[in-house]
Amino acid sequence: MNLPHRLDGGPGTDRALSLLAGAAAVYRRLSEFSGRRRAPVRAVDRNLRLRVERARAEADEVVSLRLAPLSGGPLPAWRPGAHLDLVLPSGATRQYSLCGDPGDRTAYRIAVRRIGTASSEAHTLRAGDEVTGRGPRNAFPFVTAPHYLFVAGGIGITPILPMVRRADALGADWRLVYTGRSRASMPFLDELAGYDGERVWIRPDTEYGIPASGAELLEGVPDGASVYCCGPTPMITGVRVDLATTGASAVYFERFSTPPIVGGRPFRVELRRSGLVLDVPADRSTLDVVRDVLPDVPYSCRQGFCGTCVVPATGGGSVRICVDRGDATLEL
């Protein structure tokens, strides 16, 4: 090792710098030694391997699934409003709200209404069947507030039910309005029966003649209340429009159907692999038009947050073909 010269330019070497240089050399040798023996980085498997512990009918065309970990648990923690990505045996992926007890990490509970191919497959699952879960994730978080109004429509009760339990456990001021086509179609009525009738209003359309308006659903909401709403698009739209006539402080909502396209414009996309050029009208999404020619293109939530429909675009970047709008060349 060549010893460093003195900083003052004088003859000989600088002892302090010599010691520093020696320490640096030792550090380099140790770093090389540890680096050669460092374990390779392993990819993290975020899939949850689950077994159907119980499948039970909860209402007309609605089944609940209790999903336990194959490893024995505990499962990742979650909070009210969270959902699970469920990968079915066919490979189809769908999102379902967790509607059990967040304190129970031995199993997750979801409920599925039969409305399409994937949900029909979920209805065929039986105890012992294996599925894959991803998550949980929360795009509908429950926030502490002095007053709550919960509004649920049909299967929209699934994320709302844990919120009701949490608000009640906190001793908060809360009310629930639960609507549906008929009592027979509304899951978990038995679990709500134990609450004070002044807090829970069950409102089936068959008993009132017509679906409820937003103003009716919001009737009596306290000033400063947080409104949590989940259900069909017309119900959510009514609540959002009529909220301005109340003293509520905020509305949080989650929908299970595709949001309507408002103020859209036509555009064009090119599919690079096939060379097809598709015109997307103002009232349709890229996903809808692409599926006309590529029916197997994957999708799930159709709202832009799950990531299933993200497609690389030529030149870099990506496009969420269920919600993003504009000319693009897609790697399809």
Residue pairs with C-beta under 8 A, 6 or more apart in sequence:
1 21
1 22
1 25
3 13
3 17
3 18
3 21
4 13
4 14
4 17
4 18
4 21
5 12
5 13
5 14
6 12
6 13
6 14
6 17
7 14
7 17
46 134
47 87
47 132
47 133
47 134
48 69
48 75
48 76
48 132
48 133
48 134
48 135
49 69
49 70
49 71
49 130
49 132
50 67
50 68
50 69
50 70
50 108
50 130
50 131
50 132
50 133
51 67
51 68
51 69
51 70
51 128
51 129
51 130
51 131
52 65
52 66
52 67
52 125
52 126
52 127
52 128
52 129
52 130
52 131
53 66
53 67
53 68
53 107
53 127
54 64
54 65
54 66
54 127
55 63
55 64
55 65
55 66
55 125
55 126
55 127
56 63
56 64
56 66
57 63
58 64
58 111
58 187
58 188
59 184
59 185
59 186
59 187
59 188
59 189
60 182
60 184
60 185
61 113
61 114
61 115
61 185
62 111
62 112
62 113
62 114
62 155
62 185
62 187
63 111
63 112
63 114
63 122
63 123
64 99
64 109
64 110
64 111
64 112
64 187
65 109
65 110
65 111
65 112
65 122
65 125
66 100
66 107
66 108
66 109
67 84
67 107
67 108
67 109
67 110
67 131
67 133
68 106
68 107
69 75
69 106
69 107
70 130
73 105
73 106
73 107
74 105
74 106
75 105
75 106
75 107
75 108
76 105
76 135
76 136
77 102
77 105
78 98
78 102
78 108
78 135
78 136
78 138
79 102
79 138
79 141
79 142
80 102
80 142
80 159
80 162
80 163
80 165
80 166
81 97
81 138
81 139
81 140
81 141
81 142
81 159
81 162
81 163
81 254
82 97
82 98
82 135
82 136
82 137
82 138
82 140
82 159
83 95
83 96
83 97
83 98
83 135
83 136
83 137
83 138
83 139
83 140
83 159
84 95
84 96
84 97
84 98
84 108
84 110
84 133
84 134
84 135
84 136
85 93
85 94
85 95
85 133
85 134
85 135
85 137
85 300
85 306
86 93
86 94
86 95
86 96
86 110
86 122
86 131
86 132
86 133
87 93
87 131
87 132
87 133
87 134
88 94
88 118
88 121
88 122
88 125
88 131
89 121
89 129
89 130
89 131
90 118
90 121
92 117
92 118
92 121
93 134
93 298
93 300
93 306
93 308
94 118
94 119
94 122
94 300
95 300
95 301
95 306
96 110
96 111
96 112
96 158
97 110
97 111
97 140
97 158
97 159
97 230
97 254
98 108
98 109
98 110
98 136
98 158
98 159
98 162
99 109
99 110
99 111
99 157
99 158
99 159
99 161
99 162
99 188
100 107
100 108
100 109
100 162
101 109
101 162
101 165
102 162
102 166
108 133
108 136
110 158
111 155
111 158
111 187
111 188
112 119
112 122
112 123
113 119
113 154
113 155
114 120
114 123
125 131
139 254
139 305
140 159
140 228
140 230
140 252
140 253
140 254
141 252
142 162
142 163
142 166
142 228
143 226
143 252
144 170
145 172
145 224
145 225
145 226
145 249
146 172
146 173
146 224
146 225
147 172
147 173
147 174
147 221
147 222
147 223
147 224
147 225
147 226
148 163
148 167
148 172
148 173
148 174
148 175
148 225
148 226
148 227
148 228
149 174
149 175
149 176
149 177
149 218
149 221
149 222
149 225
149 226
149 227
149 228
149 248
150 160
150 163
150 164
150 167
150 174
150 175
150 176
150 177
150 227
150 228
150 229
151 160
151 176
151 177
151 179
151 217
151 218
151 227
151 228
151 229
151 230
151 231
151 235
151 239
152 160
152 161
152 176
152 177
152 178
152 179
152 229
152 230
152 231
153 178
153 179
153 180
153 230
153 231
153 232
153 235
154 179
154 180
154 181
154 185
154 186
154 231
154 232
155 187
155 231
155 256
156 229
156 230
156 231
156 232
156 235
156 254
156 256
157 178
157 186
157 187
157 188
157 230
158 187
158 230
159 230
159 254
160 176
160 178
160 228
160 230
161 188
161 191
161 192
163 228
164 174
164 176
164 192
164 195
167 174
168 174
168 195
173 222
174 199
175 198
175 199
175 200
175 201
175 220
175 221
176 192
176 195
176 199
176 200
176 201
177 201
177 203
177 212
177 217
178 186
178 189
178 192
178 200
178 201
178 202
178 203
179 203
179 204
179 205
179 211
179 212
179 217
179 231
179 235
180 186
180 204
180 205
181 204
181 205
181 206
182 204
182 205
182 206
183 189
183 202
183 204
183 206
183 207
185 204
186 202
186 204
189 202
192 200
192 202
203 212
205 211
211 234
211 235
212 235
212 238
213 238
213 242
214 235
214 237
214 238
214 239
214 240
214 241
214 242
214 243
215 238
215 242
215 245
217 235
217 238
217 239
217 242
218 227
218 239
218 242
218 243
218 245
218 246
218 248
221 227
221 246
221 247
221 248
222 247
222 248
223 246
223 247
223 248
223 249
224 247
224 248
224 249
225 247
225 248
225 249
226 248
226 249
226 250
226 251
226 252
227 239
227 243
227 248
227 250
227 251
227 252
228 251
228 252
228 253
229 235
229 236
229 239
229 240
229 251
229 252
229 253
229 254
230 236
230 253
230 254
230 255
230 256
231 255
231 256
232 255
232 256
232 257
233 255
233 257
233 259
233 260
236 253
236 255
239 251
239 253
240 251
240 253
243 251
255 303
257 302
258 285
258 302
258 303
258 322
259 303
261 282
261 283
261 284
261 285
264 281
264 282
264 283
264 325
265 282
265 325
266 279
266 280
266 281
266 282
267 279
267 280
267 325
267 326
267 327
268 277
268 278
268 279
268 280
268 327
269 277
269 278
269 280
269 286
269 289
269 290
269 327
269 328
269 329
269 330
270 276
270 277
270 278
270 328
270 329
270 330
271 277
271 278
271 290
271 293
271 294
271 330
271 332
272 314
272 329
272 330
272 331
272 332
273 331
273 332
274 293
274 332
276 293
278 289
278 290
278 292
278 293
279 289
280 286
280 289
280 325
281 289
285 302
285 321
285 322
285 323
285 325
286 319
286 321
286 322
286 324
286 325
286 328
286 330
287 297
287 299
287 302
287 309
287 321
287 322
290 297
290 321
290 330
290 332
291 297
291 299
294 332
297 309
297 321
297 332
298 308
298 309
299 308
299 309
299 321
299 322
300 306
300 308
300 309
301 308
301 322
302 309
302 322
302 323
303 322
303 323
304 320
304 322
304 323
304 324
307 320
309 320
309 321
309 322
310 318
310 319
310 320
310 321
311 318
311 319
311 320
311 321
311 330
311 331
311 332
312 318
312 330
312 331
313 319
313 328
313 329
313 330
313 331
314 329
314 330
314 331
315 329
319 328
319 330
321 330
